C-alpha cells in the first residue's frame, strides 16, 4: 500500500449496512468507492442519504459510485456487506477490485462465512470477519434509515499474516471506524464472536418472519419470549459443544438488551418481505451442521429453519 495516502476503501453491497459504514468513513475523509447494482442510478445521481435517530439527517450528494467492477480503482480495504447468499458469485469480483495484499472484511451475519469464501479468494489477500451491531435498513434506493447502535468489531481470519500480525491488521481497521466516531474493537477469537452473535440472530431473525412481528412484539408476548429463550439456550449449548463457551448470564443480558430496543424488524424479515433469498445457510444450516458434528442437537432451531425453508419455497 502506498503510505503517502490514506487507504482506499471499497464497499461491495452498498445497501443499508454497507451504505451506512461507507458514508460514516467518507464523512471523516476516507476515499470510499461503492460497487452498486440496482441502486447505481439513484446513488450516482443523488448520492447517499441517511435518516438517523442517532446522527440526524445526513446527505452526501456526490460519492464514488461504480456499476462495473472493472472500472473501480484497486482498493486497499474491501468491505463486503452483500448478503451471504451471493458470496460464491462475489469472490471473483472481490479479487478484481482488491489491491495487492488488500484486506477483505466480511460485514455479514452467520457462521462459517469466512471458511466458505476463503478458498475462492486470491492467496495474497487478508481475510477478516466483521460483526456489526446496528439497526438499519434501506428504505429506498440510496436512502438508509438508521434506528440505533452502529458498532462494528473486526477479527482476523486468514491470509499472509498470522498471530499478532493479524491482530495488528484488525486493529488498523478498527481505527478507521473509531475515527468515524463508531464503537469498534478487535475480536481475538472470531469464531466465538460469531457464535455469540448467533445467540441473538437465530431466534429473532427467523421468528420475525414466521410470526410476522417486530422485535418489540416478539418480546411483549409470553409464549414467543419463552421460545426465544429456548432458542438462545440451544445456541449457547451448541457453542459450548463446539469449544466456544459463552457466559452463563448471556441469555438474561440479551433479553434485557432487546427489551430496551426500538420496534425493529431484523434483516431476514426485510429479505422475506421483499422476496429476496433469506440467509438460511449462514444463520441456521451452518451452525446446525457444526453442532451436529460436535454431537449436539438443536431441535427447536432445526424446526425453525425447516419452517423457513417451506416459506422460502412458496
C-alpha positions as CSV (number, residue, x, y, z in Angstrom):
1,X,0.0,0.0,0.0
2,X,1.2,3.5,-0.8
3,X,2.0,5.1,2.6
4,X,1.7,8.6,1.1
5,X,-2.1,8.4,1.1
6,X,-4.9,7.1,3.2
7,X,-6.1,3.6,2.3
8,X,-8.7,3.4,-0.5
9,X,-11.8,1.7,0.7
10,X,-14.2,-0.3,-1.4
11,X,-17.7,-1.2,-0.4
12,X,-19.3,-4.2,-2.1
13,X,-23.0,-4.3,-1.4
14,X,-23.9,-0.7,-0.6
15,X,-27.3,-1.4,0.9
16,X,-28.2,-0.5,4.4
17,X,-25.1,-1.8,6.2
18,X,-22.5,-1.1,3.5
19,X,-24.0,2.3,2.7
20,X,-24.0,3.3,6.4
21,X,-20.4,2.4,7.2
22,X,-19.1,3.7,3.9
23,X,-21.0,7.0,4.5
24,X,-19.5,7.4,8.0
25,X,-16.0,6.6,6.8
26,X,-16.3,9.1,3.9
27,X,-17.5,11.8,6.4
28,X,-14.1,11.8,8.1
29,X,-12.1,11.9,4.9
30,X,-11.6,8.4,3.7
31,X,-11.8,7.8,-0.1
32,X,-14.7,5.4,-0.4
33,X,-15.8,3.6,-3.5
34,X,-19.2,1.8,-3.8
35,X,-19.9,-1.0,-6.2
36,X,-23.6,-1.0,-6.8
37,X,-26.2,-3.0,-8.7
38,X,-29.8,-2.0,-8.5
39,X,-29.2,1.3,-6.7
40,X,-26.5,2.5,-9.0
41,X,-28.5,5.0,-11.0
42,X,-30.1,6.6,-7.8
43,X,-26.8,6.8,-5.9
44,X,-24.8,8.1,-8.9
45,X,-27.4,10.9,-9.5
46,X,-28.4,11.8,-5.9
47,X,-25.7,10.4,-3.6
48,X,-26.5,8.7,-0.3
49,X,-28.9,9.8,2.4
50,X,-29.1,8.6,5.9
51,X,-32.1,9.3,8.2
52,X,-30.7,8.5,11.6
53,X,-32.2,8.6,15.0
54,X,-28.6,9.0,16.3
55,X,-26.9,11.3,13.8
56,X,-29.9,13.2,12.3
57,X,-30.5,13.8,8.6
58,X,-27.3,13.3,6.6
59,X,-26.6,13.6,2.9
60,X,-23.5,13.0,0.7
61,X,-24.6,14.4,-2.7
62,X,-21.5,13.1,-4.5
63,X,-20.0,9.7,-4.0
64,X,-17.7,7.4,-5.9
65,X,-20.3,5.0,-7.4
66,X,-19.5,2.2,-9.8
67,X,-21.6,-0.3,-11.6
68,X,-18.8,-2.3,-13.3
69,X,-16.0,-3.7,-11.0
70,X,-13.6,-3.4,-13.9
71,X,-13.9,0.4,-13.7
72,X,-13.1,0.6,-10.0
73,X,-9.6,1.6,-8.8
74,X,-7.8,-1.1,-6.8
75,X,-8.9,-0.8,-3.1
76,X,-6.7,-1.4,-0.1
77,X,-9.6,-2.4,2.1
78,X,-12.7,-4.1,0.7
79,X,-15.8,-4.3,3.0
80,X,-18.3,-6.9,1.8
81,X,-21.8,-6.0,3.0
82,X,-23.8,-8.1,0.5
83,X,-25.9,-11.0,1.7
84,X,-24.1,-14.3,2.3
85,X,-26.4,-15.9,-0.3
86,X,-24.2,-14.2,-3.0
87,X,-20.7,-14.9,-1.6
88,X,-19.7,-17.5,-4.2
89,X,-20.6,-15.2,-7.1
90,X,-18.9,-12.2,-5.3
91,X,-15.5,-13.9,-4.9
92,X,-14.2,-13.1,-8.4
93,X,-15.4,-9.5,-8.0
94,X,-13.5,-9.2,-4.7
95,X,-10.4,-10.5,-6.4
96,X,-10.9,-8.0,-9.2
97,X,-11.3,-4.8,-7.1
98,X,-8.8,-5.7,-4.3
99,X,-5.3,-4.2,-4.5
100,X,-2.2,-6.5,-3.9
101,X,-2.3,-7.6,-0.2
102,X,-5.6,-5.9,0.4
103,X,-7.7,-6.6,3.4
104,X,-11.1,-8.1,2.8
105,X,-13.7,-7.7,5.6
106,X,-17.0,-9.7,5.6
107,X,-19.6,-7.5,7.3
108,X,-22.0,-10.4,7.3
109,X,-24.2,-12.4,9.7
110,X,-24.0,-16.1,10.2
111,X,-21.4,-18.8,10.8
112,X,-18.6,-20.1,8.7
113,X,-18.9,-17.4,6.1
114,X,-15.1,-16.8,6.0
115,X,-14.4,-20.5,5.6
116,X,-16.8,-20.6,2.7
117,X,-15.2,-17.8,0.7
118,X,-11.5,-18.2,1.6
119,X,-10.7,-20.9,-1.0
120,X,-12.2,-18.6,-3.7
121,X,-10.0,-15.6,-2.8
122,X,-6.5,-14.9,-4.0
123,X,-3.9,-16.1,-1.6
124,X,-2.3,-12.7,-1.1
125,X,-5.5,-11.2,0.3
126,X,-6.0,-10.9,4.0
127,X,-9.5,-12.0,5.2
128,X,-11.2,-10.6,8.2
129,X,-14.7,-11.0,9.7
130,X,-16.7,-8.1,10.8
131,X,-19.6,-8.3,13.3
132,X,-22.0,-5.3,13.0
133,X,-24.2,-4.2,15.9
134,X,-26.6,-1.9,14.1
135,X,-30.3,-1.4,13.5
136,X,-30.6,-0.1,9.9
137,X,-32.5,-0.8,6.7
138,X,-32.7,0.5,3.2
139,X,-35.9,2.5,2.8
140,X,-35.4,3.5,-0.9
141,X,-32.6,3.4,-3.4
142,X,-29.7,5.3,-1.9
143,X,-31.7,6.1,1.3
144,X,-30.9,4.4,4.6
145,X,-32.9,4.5,7.8
146,X,-30.7,4.1,10.9
147,X,-32.6,3.4,14.2
148,X,-29.9,2.6,16.7
149,X,-26.4,1.4,17.5
150,X,-23.6,1.3,14.9
151,X,-20.7,-0.6,16.4
152,X,-18.6,-3.0,14.4
153,X,-15.9,-5.4,15.6
154,X,-13.2,-7.0,13.5
155,X,-11.3,-10.3,13.8
156,X,-8.5,-11.6,11.5
157,X,-9.4,-14.9,9.8
158,X,-6.6,-15.9,7.4
159,X,-4.0,-14.7,4.9
160,X,-0.4,-13.8,4.8
161,X,-0.4,-12.5,8.4
162,X,-0.8,-14.6,11.5
163,X,-0.9,-14.2,15.3
164,X,0.0,-10.7,16.3
165,X,0.3,-9.6,12.7
166,X,-3.3,-10.5,12.1
167,X,-4.4,-8.6,15.2
168,X,-2.5,-5.6,14.1
169,X,-4.3,-5.6,10.7
170,X,-7.6,-5.9,12.5
171,X,-6.6,-3.0,14.8
172,X,-5.9,-0.8,11.8
173,X,-9.5,-1.5,10.5
174,X,-10.9,-0.8,14.0
175,X,-9.1,2.5,14.0
176,X,-10.9,3.6,10.8
177,X,-14.3,3.1,12.5
178,X,-13.1,4.8,15.7
179,X,-12.1,7.8,13.6
180,X,-15.6,7.8,12.3
181,X,-17.0,8.0,15.8
182,X,-18.2,4.4,15.9
183,X,-17.6,1.8,18.6
184,X,-15.1,-0.8,17.4
185,X,-12.7,-3.4,18.9
186,X,-10.6,-6.3,17.8
187,X,-12.0,-9.8,18.2
188,X,-9.3,-12.2,19.4
189,X,-11.4,-15.3,18.6
190,X,-13.6,-14.6,15.6
191,X,-15.5,-17.9,15.7
192,X,-16.5,-17.4,19.4
193,X,-17.8,-13.9,18.5
194,X,-19.8,-15.3,15.6
195,X,-21.4,-17.9,17.9
196,X,-22.2,-15.1,20.4
197,X,-24.0,-13.1,17.7
198,X,-25.9,-16.2,16.6
199,X,-27.5,-16.4,20.1
200,X,-29.4,-13.2,19.1
201,X,-29.7,-13.8,15.4
202,X,-31.1,-17.4,15.5
203,X,-34.3,-16.6,17.4
204,X,-35.1,-13.1,16.3
205,X,-34.4,-13.3,12.5
206,X,-36.5,-16.5,12.0
207,X,-39.3,-15.7,14.4
208,X,-39.8,-12.2,12.9
209,X,-40.6,-13.9,9.6
210,X,-42.6,-16.8,11.0
211,X,-44.7,-14.7,13.3
212,X,-44.8,-11.6,11.1
213,X,-43.7,-9.5,14.1
214,X,-41.1,-6.9,15.0
215,X,-38.7,-7.3,18.0
216,X,-41.0,-5.3,20.3
217,X,-43.9,-7.6,19.5
218,X,-41.9,-10.7,20.0
219,X,-40.7,-9.6,23.4
220,X,-44.1,-8.5,24.7
221,X,-45.8,-11.9,24.4
222,X,-45.0,-14.6,27.0
223,X,-45.1,-17.6,24.5
224,X,-42.8,-16.0,22.0
225,X,-40.5,-14.8,24.7
226,X,-40.2,-18.3,26.1
227,X,-39.4,-19.7,22.7
228,X,-36.7,-17.0,22.2
229,X,-35.2,-18.1,25.5
230,X,-35.2,-21.7,24.5
231,X,-33.6,-21.0,21.1
232,X,-30.9,-18.9,22.9
233,X,-30.2,-21.8,25.3
234,X,-29.9,-24.2,22.4
235,X,-27.4,-22.0,20.6
236,X,-25.3,-21.5,23.8
237,X,-25.2,-25.2,24.3
238,X,-24.1,-25.7,20.7
239,X,-21.3,-23.1,21.0
240,X,-20.1,-24.9,24.2
241,X,-20.1,-28.3,22.3
242,X,-18.0,-26.7,19.6
243,X,-15.4,-25.4,22.0
244,X,-16.6,-21.8,22.4
245,X,-18.1,-21.4,25.9
246,X,-20.3,-18.3,26.4
247,X,-21.2,-16.6,29.7
248,X,-24.0,-18.1,31.8
249,X,-25.5,-14.7,32.1
250,X,-25.7,-14.1,28.4
251,X,-29.4,-15.0,27.9
252,X,-30.7,-12.7,30.5
253,X,-28.4,-9.9,29.4
254,X,-29.6,-10.3,25.8
255,X,-33.2,-10.3,26.8
256,X,-32.7,-7.1,28.9
257,X,-30.8,-5.5,26.0
258,X,-33.5,-6.4,23.5
259,X,-36.3,-5.1,25.8
260,X,-34.7,-1.7,25.5
261,X,-34.6,-1.7,21.7
262,X,-37.0,0.3,19.5
263,X,-39.6,-1.6,17.4
264,X,-37.3,-3.1,14.8
265,X,-37.6,-5.8,12.0
266,X,-34.4,-7.9,11.6
267,X,-32.8,-8.2,8.2
268,X,-34.3,-11.6,7.4
269,X,-37.8,-10.1,7.8
270,X,-37.0,-7.4,5.1
271,X,-35.5,-10.1,2.8
272,X,-38.6,-12.3,3.1
273,X,-41.0,-9.3,2.7
274,X,-39.1,-8.2,-0.5
275,X,-38.9,-11.7,-1.8
276,X,-35.1,-11.9,-1.6
277,X,-33.3,-15.1,-0.6
278,X,-33.1,-15.5,3.2
279,X,-29.7,-16.2,4.7
280,X,-30.7,-19.6,5.9
281,X,-27.4,-21.3,5.2
282,X,-25.2,-18.9,7.2
283,X,-27.6,-18.2,10.1
284,X,-29.1,-21.7,10.5
285,X,-27.7,-24.6,8.5
286,X,-24.0,-23.9,9.1
287,X,-24.3,-23.7,12.9
288,X,-26.6,-26.7,12.9
289,X,-24.0,-28.7,11.0
290,X,-21.2,-27.6,13.3
291,X,-23.3,-28.6,16.3
292,X,-24.2,-31.9,14.9
293,X,-20.5,-32.7,14.1
294,X,-19.8,-31.9,17.8
295,X,-22.6,-34.3,19.0
296,X,-25.0,-31.6,20.0
297,X,-28.6,-31.4,18.7
298,X,-30.6,-28.2,18.2
299,X,-34.2,-29.5,17.7
300,X,-36.0,-26.2,18.0
301,X,-33.6,-24.4,15.8
302,X,-33.9,-27.3,13.3
303,X,-37.7,-27.0,13.3
304,X,-37.5,-23.2,12.9
305,X,-35.3,-23.4,9.8
306,X,-37.4,-26.2,8.3
307,X,-40.4,-23.9,8.5
308,X,-38.4,-21.0,7.0
309,X,-37.3,-23.3,4.1
310,X,-41.0,-24.1,3.5
311,X,-41.9,-20.4,3.3
312,X,-38.8,-19.7,1.1
313,X,-40.1,-22.3,-1.4
314,X,-43.5,-20.8,-1.8
